[in-house]
């Protein structure tokens, strides 16, 4: 009996031996949805079309994405943020252009500039710029929702807590109780037998072994 699997791209259901595993995402795909490794050209390490597209044309990340992420994080608990130019350099991972240190107009809230869109899309505006002290004050002007990817088959249902079953106290078994009771009885018998035959060290010093205390 041969198992059948579904291709992750085209959705065709084929036998397992007709599917191949992507060397990057480790999922199963049919041969029509796979290509040799686009980086090395090795046919023994095939890639699916999704992974091949990511290798050939990766998504371009904005230079100021770190600044936008920091403002979104700070927006959850404050409406005014003061950042130094050195701090902004650390957030974006590189140096700001020289015009940012000399020209106040570089910090204008203009949607046409790429650097301004980083804080405008995050719901912030530049309120004040002090180039002498190297400080920039951002003000939150609107709320932005964080987009969350939905999983396959996920629906917007209200949260319902899982019912918890009450833990019932278990009574000890009769076998264990009887064994414990028998053990206690045996210990009592041993103690009673030892009391009549064994003397304490104090009695041994006062009386001889042949005499008994009165």
C-alpha positions as CSV (number, residue, x, y, z in Angstrom):
1,X,0.0,0.0,0.0
2,X,1.5,3.3,-1.1
3,X,0.8,6.5,0.8
4,X,-0.4,9.6,-0.9
5,X,0.6,13.2,-0.2
6,X,-0.4,16.6,-1.4
7,X,1.9,19.0,-3.2
8,X,2.5,22.2,-1.3
9,X,2.1,24.4,-4.3
10,X,-0.3,22.9,-7.0
11,X,-2.2,20.8,-4.5
12,X,-2.1,17.6,-6.6
13,X,-2.4,14.4,-4.5
14,X,0.3,12.0,-5.7
15,X,2.0,8.9,-4.4
16,X,4.8,9.6,-1.9
17,X,7.6,8.3,-4.1
18,X,6.6,10.8,-6.8
19,X,7.1,13.8,-4.5
20,X,10.4,15.3,-3.5
21,X,11.5,17.3,-0.5
22,X,12.7,20.9,-0.8
23,X,16.2,21.2,0.6
24,X,15.3,24.6,2.2
25,X,11.8,24.4,3.6
26,X,11.8,20.5,3.9
27,X,8.3,20.2,2.5
28,X,7.1,17.8,-0.2
29,X,6.4,19.0,-3.7
30,X,5.8,17.4,-7.1
31,X,8.5,17.5,-9.7
32,X,6.7,20.2,-11.8
33,X,6.9,22.6,-8.8
34,X,10.6,22.1,-8.2
35,X,13.8,23.4,-9.8
36,X,17.5,22.7,-9.2
37,X,19.3,24.9,-6.6
38,X,19.4,28.3,-8.2
39,X,22.5,29.3,-6.2
40,X,24.7,26.3,-7.0
41,X,22.8,24.6,-9.8
42,X,23.0,21.3,-8.0
43,X,20.1,19.1,-9.1
44,X,20.5,16.8,-6.1
45,X,19.4,19.7,-3.8
46,X,16.2,20.9,-5.5
47,X,14.2,23.9,-4.3
48,X,10.5,24.5,-4.5
49,X,9.3,27.5,-6.6
50,X,8.6,29.6,-3.4
51,X,12.1,29.1,-2.0
52,X,13.7,29.7,-5.4
53,X,11.8,33.0,-5.8
54,X,13.1,34.1,-2.3
55,X,16.6,33.3,-3.3
56,X,16.5,35.0,-6.7
57,X,14.4,38.1,-5.7
58,X,14.5,38.5,-1.9
59,X,12.2,41.1,-0.3
60,X,13.9,44.4,0.0
61,X,14.0,45.7,3.6
62,X,13.9,49.5,4.1
63,X,17.0,51.0,5.6
64,X,14.9,52.7,8.3
65,X,12.9,49.6,9.2
66,X,14.6,49.4,12.6
67,X,13.5,53.0,13.4
68,X,9.9,52.1,12.4
69,X,9.9,48.9,14.6
70,X,11.2,50.9,17.6
71,X,8.5,53.5,17.3
72,X,5.8,50.9,17.0
73,X,7.1,49.2,20.2
74,X,7.3,52.5,22.1
75,X,3.8,53.5,20.8
76,X,2.2,50.8,23.0
77,X,3.0,52.7,26.2
78,X,3.9,56.3,25.3
79,X,3.0,59.1,22.9
80,X,6.3,61.1,22.9
81,X,9.7,59.7,22.1
82,X,13.0,61.6,22.2
83,X,15.8,60.0,20.3
84,X,19.3,61.2,19.7
85,X,20.9,61.0,16.3
86,X,23.4,58.5,17.6
87,X,20.6,56.3,18.9
88,X,18.9,56.5,15.5
89,X,22.1,55.4,13.8
90,X,22.1,52.4,16.1
91,X,18.5,51.5,15.3
92,X,19.0,51.6,11.5
93,X,22.3,49.9,11.6
94,X,24.2,52.6,9.6
95,X,24.9,56.3,9.6
96,X,22.3,58.9,8.7
97,X,23.1,61.0,5.6
98,X,25.0,64.3,6.3
99,X,21.9,66.3,5.4
100,X,20.1,64.8,8.5
101,X,22.8,66.4,10.7
102,X,22.8,69.8,9.0
103,X,19.4,70.4,7.4
104,X,16.1,70.5,9.5
105,X,14.1,70.0,6.3
106,X,15.4,66.5,6.1
107,X,13.2,65.7,9.0
108,X,10.0,67.1,7.4
109,X,6.9,64.8,7.5
110,X,6.8,64.4,3.8
111,X,5.3,61.1,2.5
112,X,7.3,61.5,-0.7
113,X,10.6,60.7,1.1
114,X,11.5,57.1,2.0
115,X,12.9,57.9,5.4
116,X,9.9,60.0,6.4
117,X,7.5,57.1,5.4
118,X,9.2,54.9,8.0
119,X,7.8,57.0,10.9
120,X,4.6,58.2,9.1
121,X,3.5,54.6,8.3
122,X,4.1,53.7,12.0
123,X,1.7,56.5,13.1
124,X,4.3,59.0,14.2
125,X,5.3,62.6,13.3
126,X,8.4,64.6,13.9
127,X,7.4,67.3,16.4
128,X,10.7,69.0,17.1
129,X,14.3,68.8,15.8
130,X,17.3,70.1,17.7
131,X,20.4,69.7,15.6
132,X,22.7,71.5,18.1
133,X,22.0,68.9,20.8
134,X,21.4,66.1,18.2
135,X,17.8,65.3,19.4
136,X,14.6,64.5,17.5
137,X,11.2,64.4,19.2
138,X,8.6,62.1,17.7
139,X,4.9,62.4,18.5
140,X,2.3,59.7,18.1
141,X,-0.6,60.8,16.0
142,X,-2.6,57.6,15.3
143,X,-2.9,54.0,16.2
144,X,-1.5,51.3,14.0
145,X,-2.5,47.7,14.2
146,X,0.1,45.0,14.1
147,X,-0.7,42.6,11.2
148,X,-0.7,39.0,12.3
149,X,-0.6,36.2,9.8
150,X,-3.5,33.8,10.1
151,X,-2.8,30.2,10.0
152,X,-4.6,27.9,7.7
153,X,-8.0,27.1,9.0
154,X,-7.9,29.7,11.7
155,X,-11.2,31.6,12.4
156,X,-12.1,34.5,14.5
157,X,-13.9,32.7,17.3
158,X,-14.2,34.1,20.9
159,X,-11.8,32.6,23.4
160,X,-13.4,29.8,25.4
161,X,-11.3,28.4,28.2
162,X,-10.8,24.7,28.4
163,X,-13.0,23.1,31.0
164,X,-11.1,21.8,33.9
165,X,-12.2,18.6,35.5
166,X,-12.2,18.7,39.3
167,X,-9.6,16.3,40.8
168,X,-11.3,13.7,43.0
169,X,-9.3,12.5,46.0
170,X,-8.4,8.9,45.6
171,X,-9.1,6.6,48.5
172,X,-6.2,4.2,49.4
173,X,-6.7,0.7,48.2
174,X,-7.6,-2.0,50.7
175,X,-4.6,-4.1,49.9
176,X,-2.2,-1.3,50.8
177,X,-4.1,-0.6,54.0
178,X,-4.0,-4.2,55.0
179,X,-0.3,-4.5,54.3
180,X,0.5,-1.4,56.3
181,X,-1.6,-2.6,59.2
182,X,0.1,-6.0,59.2
183,X,3.5,-4.3,59.1
184,X,2.6,-2.1,62.1
185,X,1.5,-5.2,64.0
186,X,4.7,-7.0,63.3
187,X,6.7,-4.0,64.6
188,X,4.7,-3.9,67.8
189,X,5.3,-7.7,68.3
190,X,9.1,-7.2,67.8
191,X,9.2,-4.4,70.3
192,X,7.3,-6.3,72.9
193,X,9.6,-9.3,72.4
194,X,12.7,-7.2,72.8
195,X,11.6,-5.5,75.9
196,X,11.6,-8.7,77.9
197,X,15.0,-10.1,76.7
198,X,17.2,-7.0,76.2
199,X,18.4,-4.9,79.2
200,X,19.4,-1.3,79.0
201,X,23.1,-0.4,79.7
202,X,22.0,1.2,83.0
203,X,20.5,-2.2,84.2
204,X,23.6,-4.1,83.2
205,X,25.8,-1.9,85.4
206,X,23.5,-2.2,88.5
207,X,22.7,-5.9,88.4
208,X,24.6,-9.0,87.4
209,X,23.5,-11.1,84.6
210,X,22.3,-13.9,86.9
211,X,20.3,-11.6,89.2
212,X,17.0,-9.8,88.3
213,X,16.0,-6.4,89.6
214,X,13.2,-6.4,92.2
